[in-house]
Amino acid sequence: MNRSAASRRARSQALSFKAYTIMTLRLGSLRTALAAFPLSLAMLVACSSANETAATGGTGGAGSAAVGVTTTAGNGTGSTSTGAASGGGGDAKLDGYGALTGACGDIDLDDLTTAMPELLENTLDFSMSPMFSDMLLSAQGQEMVAKGNLGGNSLYSEIFAYEVLHRCDGASLVKTEAEIVYATEGKKTDILLAIDGEKVGVSVVRAMSYPEGAPYPADQALKVLEGKLSDILLSSANVGAEDKWKKQILAVIAQTPEHAQAIADAWATIDAATKADTIVLVTVTEGDDHFIYYNK
């Protein structure tokens, strides 16, 4: 073989090796791409799903609110709490008539079985709610309407005291005022509820101006609060064994924030023996609440 032919063969072999090398590299890249394809596809699907979820509000979403407004919850510390609104939903348990802000969901089994008194404050706002109807209450709220109370025009304050405890703390109605059994005649409480399986008496009072628009001075707030706390000690002593509770809640339905502040100021001055272990829950009502205070 002459030198020219050997050179051509060498060149041909070199070109063949180069082509083989390029093909091998391309095939390797193709294999790598094919191996990565399922992962890339999965990532694409995941991103698409995430974008769709964000656009639609996620699984469950906001849902359809009941006729009332979504409850908001707040947690307080110490013996006095005004809570903190956390926006739609929060830790709230139930929707209902009126928007709740402030202390909501703060009363649990520990609160009901310890000897510490407590002051909690929240707000129930009817401003964005439709015109009130008994049909907008919870089932047990409607039951309270049907059964009534032992007289007076305070029925709706008692019902909304229940509604707040029901929505915030999961309270259920055990007995209405006329159904509670007492071993001794005398002072009585307004409602018997159950929270976390524990019976709790609930006494209700309105912090309101009468006649409408009149001032609500500090001495009046003190007289109202001190009188009700004293009555709670008596009704707790009077209740029969079958309905016996360990402690009571005093639900104060306050006409304005100023009424609520007067109650809070009064509470700070009352002696420990009168406060005992009672939880005082002050609920300020806003919006069209005239029917609670001046219903005939």
C-alpha positions in Angstrom: 0.0 0.0 0.0 1.5 3.4 -1.0 1.7 6.3 1.4 -1.3 8.1 -0.2 -3.6 5.2 0.3 -2.6 4.7 3.9 -3.1 8.4 4.6 -6.6 8.2 3.1 -7.5 5.1 5.2 -6.2 6.8 8.4 -8.2 9.9 7.6 -11.3 7.8 7.0 -10.9 6.0 10.3 -10.5 9.2 12.1 -13.6 10.6 10.6 -15.5 7.4 11.4 -14.4 7.6 15.0 -15.4 11.3 15.2 -18.8 10.5 13.9 -19.2 7.6 16.3 -18.2 9.8 19.2 -20.7 12.6 18.2 -23.5 10.0 17.8 -22.6 8.5 21.2 -22.7 11.9 22.9 -26.0 12.7 21.2 -27.5 9.4 22.2 -26.3 10.0 25.8 -27.9 13.4 25.9 -31.1 11.9 24.5 -31.1 9.2 27.2 -30.5 11.9 29.8 -33.3 14.0 28.4 -35.7 11.0 28.3 -34.8 10.0 31.8 -35.5 13.6 33.1 -38.8 13.9 31.1 -41.1 12.2 33.7 -39.7 14.5 36.5 -40.1 17.6 34.3 -43.6 16.6 33.4 -44.5 16.0 37.1 -43.1 19.4 38.0 -45.1 21.0 35.3 -48.3 19.4 36.5 -47.5 20.4 40.1 -47.0 24.0 39.2 -50.1 24.0 37.1 -52.1 22.6 40.0 -50.6 25.1 42.5 -51.6 28.0 40.2 -55.1 26.7 39.8 -55.5 26.3 43.6 -54.3 29.8 44.2 -56.7 31.2 41.7 -59.7 29.4 43.1 -59.0 29.8 46.8 -57.7 26.3 47.5 -59.5 23.2 48.6 -62.4 24.1 50.7 -61.9 27.8 50.0 -63.9 30.4 51.8 -67.1 28.4 51.3 -70.5 29.9 51.6 -71.1 31.8 54.8 -74.3 31.4 56.6 -76.7 34.3 56.7 -74.6 35.8 59.5 -71.0 36.9 59.1 -67.9 34.8 59.5 -66.8 34.8 63.1 -63.3 36.0 64.0 -61.5 34.9 67.1 -58.9 36.3 69.5 -57.0 34.9 72.4 -56.3 37.0 75.5 -53.8 36.4 78.3 -54.2 37.0 82.0 -57.5 37.7 83.8 -58.6 40.4 81.3 -58.9 39.9 77.6 -60.3 41.9 74.7 -59.0 39.4 72.1 -57.8 40.3 68.7 -59.6 39.9 65.4 -57.8 37.6 63.0 -59.8 38.1 59.8 -62.4 35.8 58.3 -62.4 32.5 60.0 -59.5 32.5 62.4 -60.0 30.0 65.1 -63.8 30.6 65.2 -66.0 27.6 65.4 -69.4 28.7 63.9 -71.0 31.4 61.8 -74.2 33.0 62.9 -76.2 36.3 63.0 -73.8 39.2 63.4 -70.0 39.4 63.1 -68.0 38.5 66.2 -64.6 40.1 66.9 -62.5 40.1 70.1 -62.3 37.4 72.6 -63.8 34.3 71.0 -63.0 30.7 71.9 -61.2 31.7 75.1 -63.4 29.7 77.5 -62.3 26.0 77.8 -62.4 23.2 80.4 -59.5 24.7 82.4 -61.4 28.0 82.8 -64.5 26.1 84.0 -62.8 24.0 86.6 -60.4 26.5 88.1 -61.2 29.1 90.8 -59.8 32.1 88.9 -62.2 34.9 87.9 -61.8 36.4 84.5 -63.0 39.3 82.4 -63.4 38.8 78.6 -64.6 41.3 76.0 -65.9 41.0 72.5 -68.2 42.7 70.0 -71.2 41.4 68.0 -71.9 43.6 65.0 -75.2 43.5 63.2 -74.3 46.3 60.7 -73.8 44.0 57.7 -76.5 41.5 58.6 -80.1 41.3 57.2 -83.0 42.5 59.2 -83.3 40.3 62.3 -85.6 37.3 62.4 -85.8 34.5 64.9 -85.2 32.1 62.0 -81.6 33.5 61.7 -80.8 32.1 65.1 -79.2 28.7 65.8 -81.6 25.8 66.4 -81.2 26.1 70.2 -81.5 29.9 70.0 -84.9 29.3 68.3 -85.7 26.8 71.1 -85.1 29.5 73.6 -87.4 31.9 71.8 -90.1 29.2 71.8 -89.7 28.4 75.5 -89.3 32.0 76.7 -88.0 33.1 80.1 -89.5 33.8 83.5 -90.7 37.3 82.6 -89.4 40.7 81.7 -88.1 41.9 78.3 -84.6 40.5 78.5 -85.2 37.3 76.4 -83.1 38.4 73.4 -80.2 39.4 75.6 -80.2 35.9 77.0 -80.5 34.4 73.6 -77.6 36.3 72.2 -75.5 35.5 75.3 -76.1 31.9 74.4 -75.4 32.5 70.7 -72.0 34.0 71.4 -71.0 31.2 73.7 -72.3 28.6 71.2 -70.4 30.1 68.3 -67.2 30.9 70.1 -66.9 28.1 72.7 -69.1 25.3 71.4 -71.7 25.7 74.1 -74.9 23.7 73.9 -78.2 24.4 75.6 -79.0 22.0 78.5 -81.9 23.8 80.2 -83.7 27.2 80.0 -84.4 29.3 83.0 -87.7 27.7 84.0 -86.3 24.1 83.6 -83.3 24.4 86.0 -83.9 22.5 89.2 -83.1 24.2 92.5 -82.8 22.6 96.0 -83.5 25.9 97.7 -85.9 28.7 96.5 -84.3 32.0 96.0 -82.0 33.5 93.3 -81.9 31.7 90.0 -79.7 31.8 86.9 -80.9 32.3 83.3 -79.5 29.4 81.3 -77.8 26.0 81.9 -75.2 25.2 79.2 -72.5 22.6 78.6 -69.0 23.5 77.4 -66.5 20.7 76.8 -68.9 18.4 78.7 -68.9 20.6 81.8 -72.2 22.1 83.1 -72.0 25.9 83.5 -74.7 28.3 84.7 -75.0 31.5 82.7 -76.5 34.7 84.2 -77.2 37.5 81.8 -77.5 41.3 82.3 -77.7 44.3 80.0 -75.5 47.3 80.4 -77.8 49.8 78.9 -79.1 53.4 79.2 -82.7 53.9 80.4 -84.4 55.9 79.2 -82.7 55.5 75.8 -79.9 58.0 75.4 -79.4 58.6 79.1 -75.9 58.5 80.6 -74.4 55.4 82.1 -72.4 56.5 85.0 -69.7 54.5 86.8 -71.8 54.1 89.9 -74.6 52.5 87.9 -72.3 50.1 86.2 -70.8 49.1 89.6 -74.3 48.6 91.1 -75.4 46.4 88.1 -72.2 44.3 88.1 -71.8 43.9 91.9 -75.5 43.0 92.2 -75.3 40.3 89.5 -72.1 38.8 90.9 -73.6 38.6 94.3 -76.7 36.9 92.9 -74.5 34.3 91.1 -73.1 33.2 94.5 -76.6 32.7 95.8 -78.0 30.8 92.7 -74.9 28.6 92.7 -75.7 27.7 96.3 -79.4 27.1 95.5 -79.1 24.8 92.5 -80.1 21.2 92.8 -77.7 18.3 92.5 -78.9 17.2 89.1 -78.1 20.6 87.5 -75.1 21.5 89.8 -72.3 23.5 88.1 -68.8 24.3 89.3 -68.9 27.9 88.2 -70.9 30.5 86.3 -70.5 32.9 83.5 -71.9 36.4 83.8 -72.8 37.5 80.2 -73.0 41.3 80.0 -74.6 42.5 76.8 -73.4 46.1 76.5 -75.2 48.8 74.4 -72.0 50.7 73.5 -68.2 50.5 74.0 -68.7 53.1 76.7 -71.1 50.9 78.6 -68.6 48.1 78.3 -65.8 50.2 79.6 -67.9 51.3 82.6 -68.4 47.6 83.4 -64.7 46.8 83.0 -63.8 49.8 85.3 -66.3 48.6 87.8 -65.0 45.0 87.7 -61.5 46.2 88.6 -62.8 47.7 91.9 -64.9 44.8 93.1 -63.5 42.7 95.9 -62.2 39.1 95.3 -64.9 37.5 97.4 -67.7 38.9 95.2 -65.9 38.1 92.0 -65.2 34.6 93.3 -64.5 32.4 90.3 -67.1 33.9 87.9 -66.1 34.5 84.3 -67.5 37.9 83.1 -68.0 38.0 79.4 -68.8 41.5 78.1 -70.3 41.6 74.6 -70.8 45.0 72.9 -73.5 45.0 70.3 -73.3 47.3 67.2 -75.6 48.0 64.3 -79.4 47.5 64.6 -79.5 46.2 68.1 -82.5 48.2 69.4 -84.6 45.1 69.8 -82.2 43.7 72.4 -82.6 46.6 74.7 -86.0 48.2 74.2 -88.2 45.3 73.0 -91.7 45.3 74.4 
